Amino acid sequence: MSNAPDSLVIEEVERARSLLAAMVRMRGVPLQDLDQRTGHQRGYFSQILKGRLALRYRHIIEALHGINFEPATFFRLLYPPSNDRLSEADLYRSLSGLTAASASGSRTEGEGDQTTLEPVKGPAARGKSKRGKAKPKKAKGS
């Protein structure tokens, strides 16, 4: 059994999911291309990044490989070496700086040219799932 409260685990997984989604968007790689590059069926990474499929360590590594991004850099951004955790705003500023630096450095074919990111909305910010409307309850005796 885990010592960490479930809410902490969920928060950390969502933080990693949010950063991964931002990295994929920053690189300008369409999710269909990411699926193809990683050998998954169409829509697989879309389901992961939307939180409909569990995010696993393997998914992070596959996606980072698919967008040509170093896992060490990803994890340094996710967990900075100092005890001070980056706020979400600071995280996006750091990502923007990395993007600007990579734009001036060497690049591989297919990488995006974006230099800014839009905030990634987590499940709490998005509101309820859009999987369908709730069915009305039947009246008793009908």
LOBAMAR-992227 format. One line per 2 residues: their letters; for each residue y, x, z of C-alpha. Coordinates in nm, 2 decimals, padded with zeros to 4 digits, always signed. Example, Ala and Ser with C-alpha at 12.3 -4.5 7.8 and 13.67 -1.06 7.14 Angstrom:
BEGIN
as) -00.45,+01.23,+00.78 | -00.11,+01.37,+00.71
***
This chain:
BEGIN
ms) +00.00,+00.00,+00.00 | +00.35,+00.12,-00.08
na) +00.61,+00.21,+00.19 | +00.90,+00.11,-00.03
pd) +01.02,-00.25,-00.02 | +00.95,-00.45,-00.33
sl) +01.32,-00.50,-00.39 | +01.38,-00.13,-00.40
vi) +01.10,-00.07,-00.65 | +01.22,-00.35,-00.87
ee) +01.58,-00.21,-00.85 | +01.46,+00.14,-00.95
ve) +01.25,+00.00,-01.24 | +01.54,-00.20,-01.37
ra) +01.77,+00.10,-01.34 | +01.53,+00.30,-01.55
rs) +01.49,+00.01,-01.80 | +01.86,-00.02,-01.83
ll) +01.91,+00.35,-01.89 | +01.63,+00.36,-02.15
aa) +01.78,+00.07,-02.34 | +02.12,+00.24,-02.34
mv) +01.96,+00.56,-02.47 | +01.78,+00.38,-02.75
rm) +02.10,+00.19,-02.84 | +02.31,+00.51,-02.82
rg) +02.08,+00.69,-03.06 | +02.11,+00.40,-03.31
vp) +01.74,+00.36,-03.35 | +01.64,+00.00,-03.43
lq) +01.36,-00.13,-03.20 | +01.14,-00.19,-03.50
dl) +01.17,+00.17,-03.60 | +01.09,+00.28,-03.24
dq) +00.78,+00.06,-03.24 | +00.67,+00.23,-03.57
rt) +00.75,+00.58,-03.45 | +00.55,+00.53,-03.14
gh) +00.26,+00.36,-03.30 | +00.31,+00.02,-03.14
qr) +00.31,-00.33,-03.29 | +00.64,-00.48,-03.40
gy) +00.83,-00.62,-03.10 | +00.66,-00.41,-02.84
fs) +00.96,-00.22,-02.71 | +01.18,-00.52,-02.74
qi) +00.95,-00.69,-02.49 | +00.96,-00.39,-02.26
lk) +01.33,-00.34,-02.27 | +01.39,-00.71,-02.21
gr) +01.17,-00.70,-01.90 | +00.90,-00.92,-02.04
la) +00.64,-00.64,-02.03 | +00.61,-00.40,-01.74
lr) +00.79,-00.07,-01.79 | +00.55,+00.22,-01.74
yr) +00.61,+00.59,-01.73 | +00.42,+00.62,-02.06
hi) +00.67,+00.39,-02.22 | +00.96,+00.60,-02.11
ie) +00.81,+00.92,-02.25 | +00.71,+00.75,-02.58
al) +01.05,+00.59,-02.63 | +01.23,+00.92,-02.55
hg) +01.01,+01.10,-02.80 | +01.07,+00.83,-03.05
in) +01.45,+00.87,-03.02 | +01.44,+01.26,-03.00
fe) +01.58,+01.27,-02.65 | +01.46,+01.52,-02.38
pa) +01.28,+01.35,-02.09 | +01.43,+01.61,-01.85
tf) +01.78,+01.50,-01.94 | +01.69,+01.13,-01.91
fr) +01.55,+01.18,-01.56 | +01.85,+01.40,-01.45
ll) +02.07,+01.11,-01.56 | +01.85,+00.86,-01.38
yp) +01.83,+01.08,-01.06 | +02.12,+01.33,-01.05
ps) +02.04,+01.64,-00.85 | +02.30,+01.58,-00.58
nd) +02.25,+01.32,-00.31 | +02.53,+01.11,-00.46
rl) +02.39,+00.85,-00.70 | +02.60,+00.78,-01.00
se) +02.74,+00.43,-01.02 | +02.66,+00.24,-01.34
ad) +03.01,+00.31,-01.47 | +02.97,+00.69,-01.40
ly) +02.63,+00.68,-01.57 | +02.78,+00.53,-01.89
rs) +03.06,+00.79,-01.88 | +02.80,+01.07,-01.85
ls) +02.60,+00.92,-02.14 | +02.91,+00.90,-02.35
gl) +02.98,+01.26,-02.29 | +02.62,+01.35,-02.39
ta) +02.66,+01.15,-02.70 | +02.98,+01.33,-02.80
as) +02.82,+01.66,-02.73 | +02.51,+01.58,-02.94
as) +02.74,+01.46,-03.22 | +02.89,+01.81,-03.24
gs) +02.55,+01.99,-03.20 | +02.24,+01.99,-03.42
rt) +02.09,+01.65,-03.50 | +01.78,+01.53,-03.66
eg) +01.78,+01.28,-03.95 | +01.80,+00.92,-03.84
eg) +02.00,+00.97,-03.52 | +02.29,+00.74,-03.46
dq) +02.65,+00.83,-03.46 | +02.76,+00.61,-03.17
tt) +02.98,+00.78,-02.91 | +03.03,+00.49,-02.66
le) +02.80,+00.25,-02.49 | +02.83,-00.11,-02.39
pv) +02.69,-00.19,-02.04 | +02.34,-00.30,-02.03
kg) +02.29,-00.63,-01.86 | +02.00,-00.65,-01.62
pa) +01.80,-00.96,-01.55 | +02.03,-01.07,-01.27
ar) +02.34,-01.04,-01.49 | +02.18,-01.22,-01.78
gk) +02.09,-01.52,-01.58 | +01.78,-01.73,-01.62
sk) +01.52,-01.66,-01.89 | +01.57,-01.81,-02.23
rg) +01.20,-01.87,-02.29 | +01.24,-02.24,-02.31
ka) +01.37,-02.54,-02.13 | +01.20,-02.68,-01.82
kp) +01.00,-02.99,-01.88 | +01.13,-03.30,-01.71
kk) +00.91,-03.41,-01.42 | +00.71,-03.72,-01.47
ak) +00.78,-04.02,-01.25 | +00.50,-04.11,-01.02
gs) +00.28,-04.39,-01.15 | +00.36,-04.34,-01.52
***
